[in-house]
Amino acid sequence: MDFVNSFMNFVVPPASLVMLALAWPTLSFINACEWAYGLFYYESMENKVVIITGASSGLGEQIAYEYAKRGAILVLVARRDTRLRGISENARQIGAKHVMIVAADVVKEDECRRFITETMSFYGRVDHLVNATSLGHTFYFEEVNDTSTFPHLMDINFWGNVYPTYVALPYLRQTKGRIIVNASVENWFPLPRMSLYSAAKSALVNFYETLRLEVKEDVGITIATHGWIGTDITRGKNMVDNGAEMQWREEREVQASGGAVDEFAKLIVAGACRGDPYVKHPSWYDAFLLYKAFAPKILGWTFRLLLGAENGRQTSLIGVGKPLYLQSASPKKPSSPMIGSRATYVQQMKVE
């Protein structure tokens, strides 16, 4: 068996590349046909019921507006319903037929069961479930001395998607509905300071890839994968108040704007209505998949080369449980309350 595996290790990778090169024209033609078919076939969302978690800001908010433009009935879910009231009014003005807002925590199964039950009791159906809840971080793993944030990251990014899906799945089967997942390119694309976030997103994508095989054609699944699109993580998903202790703020609770976020929301809803299994923005990240599969060392060398040019270690020790001392002996108070993922403000703060 060892000989067979050694032989296959030597033969399969180059043979696969040759087969891929030969099959590329055919695959491109098939993709073009699917794209053309998608121009004419769209699922009408008129009076369809769409549940959106993490709808109080950022990507979830923009997705709500896109569904509203298509005349859908919206159920907007977030932990706090303060912002949901304004978003619901905006959605009605855009074109939503009806909007229900529900304050619920998606990492708790009983609360997920509650908002799904309320939806079924009021509307009698669920057509699309959009899991937009997400939580990121920008710290180096070795700098963490408060590991209490670890389960929180997994809860939001993984269980916060699994529980709503688990409860809603029987009702989605009844309507031949669809699940839309907010994933990230970090599920396979390695980036520093995002180790736990990447691990959670990797688990999330693998869960839905497996679920896709289990539910077959009964329920569609659209996995939306984004890179750096100018959303909360590039503006500092995790925010602090001046002079206050650092706190985690879920992506759904942080304001986000910008053309890239709006564009990604449009792509997600359009892809879901076409029945696309994947939505990717930007799509050029996929070129690195070949390197990761067949030449991972080259990908690693490239990253070390690019990241080695940074002068000193810049981080936003959010949730790591230690004072923030970076590149300066005397920390200064930041001019902005936002801790960015690139431009880090220096301030001595501590998490208890």
C-alpha positions in Angstrom: 0.0 0.0 0.0 2.9 2.4 0.8 4.3 1.8 -2.7 0.9 2.4 -4.3 0.4 5.7 -2.4 4.0 6.8 -3.3 3.3 6.0 -6.9 0.0 7.9 -6.9 1.5 10.9 -5.2 4.0 11.1 -8.1 1.5 10.5 -10.9 -1.8 12.0 -9.9 -0.9 15.7 -9.5 0.7 16.2 -13.0 -1.9 14.0 -14.6 -4.7 16.1 -13.0 -3.1 19.3 -14.4 -3.0 17.8 -17.9 -6.6 16.6 -17.7 -7.7 20.0 -16.4 -5.9 21.8 -19.3 -7.6 19.5 -21.8 -11.0 19.9 -20.1 -10.8 23.6 -19.7 -12.5 24.6 -23.0 -15.4 22.2 -22.2 -15.7 23.5 -18.7 -15.7 27.1 -19.9 -18.5 26.3 -22.4 -20.6 24.6 -19.7 -20.1 27.7 -17.4 -21.1 30.0 -20.2 -24.3 28.0 -20.8 -25.2 28.1 -17.2 -24.5 31.8 -17.1 -26.8 32.3 -20.2 -29.5 30.2 -18.6 -29.3 32.3 -15.5 -30.1 35.4 -17.5 -33.5 34.0 -18.3 -34.3 32.0 -15.2 -34.7 33.8 -12.0 -36.7 32.7 -8.9 -39.3 35.4 -8.3 -39.1 36.6 -4.7 -42.4 38.4 -4.9 -44.2 37.6 -1.6 -41.6 35.0 -0.8 -40.5 34.9 2.9 -36.8 35.6 3.6 -35.2 35.3 7.0 -32.0 37.2 7.4 -29.8 36.9 10.5 -27.3 39.5 11.3 -29.5 42.0 9.5 -28.9 45.1 11.8 -25.9 46.4 9.8 -23.2 45.7 7.2 -23.7 42.9 4.7 -26.9 41.6 6.3 -28.5 45.1 6.0 -27.6 45.4 2.3 -28.9 41.9 1.6 -32.2 42.9 3.1 -32.5 45.9 0.8 -31.7 43.7 -2.2 -34.5 41.3 -1.3 -36.8 44.3 -0.6 -36.3 45.5 -4.2 -37.6 42.2 -5.4 -40.8 42.4 -3.4 -39.9 39.8 -0.7 -41.4 39.5 2.8 -38.5 40.0 5.2 -37.9 38.6 8.7 -34.9 40.6 10.1 -33.0 39.0 13.0 -30.4 40.5 15.3 -29.6 40.5 19.0 -30.8 44.1 19.4 -33.8 45.4 17.5 -33.0 49.1 17.8 -31.4 49.4 14.4 -33.7 46.9 12.9 -36.6 49.3 13.2 -35.0 51.9 10.9 -33.8 49.2 8.5 -37.3 47.7 8.3 -38.7 51.1 7.4 -36.1 51.5 4.7 -36.9 48.1 3.3 -40.6 48.9 3.2 -40.0 52.1 1.3 -37.7 50.2 -1.2 -40.4 47.6 -1.9 -40.6 44.9 0.8 -44.2 43.6 1.0 -44.0 43.1 4.8 -41.2 43.2 7.4 -41.0 41.5 10.7 -38.2 42.2 13.2 -37.1 39.8 15.8 -34.5 40.3 18.6 -32.7 36.9 19.0 -29.3 35.5 19.5 -28.5 33.0 16.8 -25.9 31.1 18.9 -28.8 29.8 21.1 -30.9 27.0 19.6 -34.0 27.9 21.6 -34.0 31.5 20.3 -33.5 30.3 16.7 -36.4 28.0 17.2 -38.4 30.9 18.5 -37.9 33.2 15.5 -38.4 30.3 13.0 -41.7 29.4 14.8 -42.9 33.0 14.8 -42.2 33.2 11.1 -44.1 30.0 10.4 -47.0 31.1 12.6 -47.3 34.5 10.9 -46.4 33.7 7.3 -46.8 29.9 7.1 -43.6 29.4 5.0 -39.9 30.0 4.7 -38.3 30.3 1.3 -34.8 31.7 1.9 -32.7 31.6 5.0 -29.7 34.0 4.8 -27.1 33.5 7.5 -25.2 36.8 7.4 -23.9 36.7 11.0 -20.1 36.9 11.3 -17.4 37.9 13.7 -13.8 38.6 12.9 -10.6 39.5 14.7 -7.2 41.0 13.9 -4.8 39.6 16.5 -1.8 37.3 16.3 -2.6 34.0 17.9 0.5 34.0 20.2 -0.4 37.3 21.7 -3.6 36.0 23.2 -3.7 35.4 26.9 -7.5 35.5 27.3 -8.8 32.4 25.6 -12.4 33.1 26.6 -12.8 34.8 23.2 -12.1 31.5 21.4 -15.5 29.8 22.0 -17.3 33.1 21.2 -15.6 33.2 17.7 -16.7 29.7 17.0 -20.2 30.3 18.3 -20.8 33.3 16.1 -19.1 32.0 12.9 -20.2 28.4 13.1 -23.0 27.6 15.5 -24.7 30.9 14.6 -25.2 29.5 11.2 -25.8 25.8 12.1 -28.6 26.4 14.6 -30.9 28.5 12.3 -30.2 26.0 9.5 -31.1 23.1 11.7 -34.4 24.6 12.8 -35.4 26.0 9.4 -34.5 23.0 7.3 -37.8 21.0 7.5 -39.7 24.1 6.4 -37.2 24.9 3.6 -37.8 21.4 2.3 -41.5 22.1 2.1 -40.9 25.1 -0.2 -37.9 23.8 -2.0 -36.2 26.8 -0.5 -32.6 27.9 -0.3 -29.9 28.6 2.3 -27.5 31.4 1.7 -24.2 31.3 3.7 -21.8 34.3 4.4 -18.4 32.6 4.1 -15.0 34.1 3.4 -12.0 33.4 1.2 -10.0 32.9 4.5 -11.6 29.5 4.7 -8.7 28.3 2.5 -6.6 31.4 1.8 -4.2 32.0 4.7 -3.9 35.5 6.1 -2.1 36.5 9.3 -4.1 37.7 12.3 -7.1 35.7 11.3 -6.3 32.2 12.4 -9.4 31.5 14.5 -11.7 33.3 12.0 -10.2 31.3 9.2 -10.7 28.0 11.1 -14.3 28.8 11.9 -15.1 29.7 8.2 -13.4 26.6 7.0 -15.6 24.5 9.3 -18.6 26.4 8.1 -17.9 25.8 4.4 -17.2 22.1 4.9 -20.4 21.8 6.9 -22.5 23.3 4.1 -20.7 21.3 1.4 -21.6 18.1 3.2 -25.2 19.3 3.9 -25.6 20.0 0.2 -25.0 16.3 -0.5 -27.4 15.3 2.2 -30.4 17.4 1.2 -29.8 16.8 -2.5 -32.3 18.8 -4.6 -34.7 19.4 -1.8 -33.0 22.5 -0.5 -30.6 24.7 -2.5 -27.4 26.1 -0.8 -25.5 29.1 -2.0 -22.1 29.7 -0.4 -21.1 33.3 -0.8 -17.3 33.8 -0.5 -15.8 37.2 -0.2 -12.3 38.5 0.0 -11.3 42.0 1.1 -14.4 43.9 0.1 -14.2 47.0 2.3 -16.6 45.7 4.8 -16.3 45.8 8.6 -13.2 43.7 8.8 -11.2 46.2 6.8 -12.6 49.1 8.8 -12.2 47.3 12.1 -15.0 44.9 12.9 -14.0 45.2 16.5 -14.5 48.6 17.8 -13.8 50.3 21.1 -15.0 53.5 22.7 -12.6 56.2 23.7 -11.3 55.5 27.2 -13.3 52.3 27.5 -12.3 48.7 27.7 -12.0 46.7 24.5 -15.2 44.9 23.6 -16.2 42.5 20.9 -18.8 43.8 18.5 -20.4 41.4 16.1 -20.2 42.3 12.4 -24.0 42.7 12.4 -23.6 45.5 15.0 -21.0 47.6 13.2 -21.8 50.2 10.5 -20.4 49.4 7.1 -20.8 51.1 3.8 -19.1 51.3 0.5 -19.6 50.2 -3.1 -17.9 46.8 -2.6 -20.3 45.8 0.2 -23.3 46.9 -1.9 -22.0 45.1 -4.9 -21.4 41.9 -3.0 -24.9 42.0 -1.6 -26.3 42.4 -5.1 -24.2 39.4 -6.3 -25.4 37.2 -3.4 -29.1 37.9 -3.9 -28.8 37.6 -7.7 -26.9 34.3 -7.4 -29.4 32.9 -4.9 -32.3 33.7 -7.2 -30.5 32.0 -10.1 -29.8 29.0 -7.9 -26.0 29.4 -8.0 -24.2 27.0 -5.7 -21.4 29.6 -5.2 -21.1 33.4 -5.3 -17.5 34.8 -5.2 -16.3 38.3 -5.0 -13.7 39.0 -6.3 -13.3 35.9 -8.3 -9.6 36.3 -9.0 -8.8 34.7 -5.7 -9.6 31.3 -7.2 -6.3 31.5 -9.2 -4.5 30.8 -5.9 -6.4 27.5 -5.4 -4.1 25.8 -7.9 -1.0 27.0 -6.0 -2.6 25.8 -2.7 -3.4 22.4 -4.2 -0.3 21.7 -6.3 2.4 24.1 -5.1 1.6 25.1 -1.5 5.2 26.1 -0.8 5.1 28.7 -3.5 2.0 30.2 -1.9 3.8 30.2 1.4 6.9 31.8 0.0 4.8 34.5 -1.7 3.1 35.4 1.6 6.3 35.5 3.5 7.8 37.7 0.9 4.9 40.1 0.9 4.4 40.2 4.6 8.1 40.4 5.4 8.1 43.9 4.1 6.0 45.2 7.1 8.0 47.3 9.5 7.3 45.8 12.9 4.2 44.0 14.0 1.0 45.9 13.8 -2.0 44.5 15.4 -5.2 45.5 17.1 -5.1 43.4 20.3 -8.8 43.0 20.4 -9.9 40.5 23.0 -6.4 39.2 23.7 -6.4 40.3 27.3 -3.3 42.3 27.4 -2.3 46.0 27.3 -1.6 47.5 23.9 2.1 48.5 23.6 3.1 48.9 20.0 6.1 50.7 18.4 6.0 53.4 21.1 7.1 53.7 24.7 4.4 56.2 25.5 1.0 55.1 24.2 -1.2 57.9 22.8 -4.9 58.3 22.7 -6.3 57.5 19.3 -8.1 60.2 17.4 -10.8 57.8 16.3 -12.6 55.1 18.4 -12.2 52.6 15.6 -9.4 50.1 15.6 -8.6 49.4 12.0 -7.1 46.2 10.6 -4.3 48.1 8.8 -3.9 51.5 10.5 -3.7 50.6 14.2 -4.2 53.2 16.8 -2.0 52.9 19.9 -3.6 53.1 23.2 -3.1 51.4 26.5 -6.2 49.4 27.1 -6.9 46.2 28.9 -9.5 43.5 28.7 -10.6 41.8 31.9 
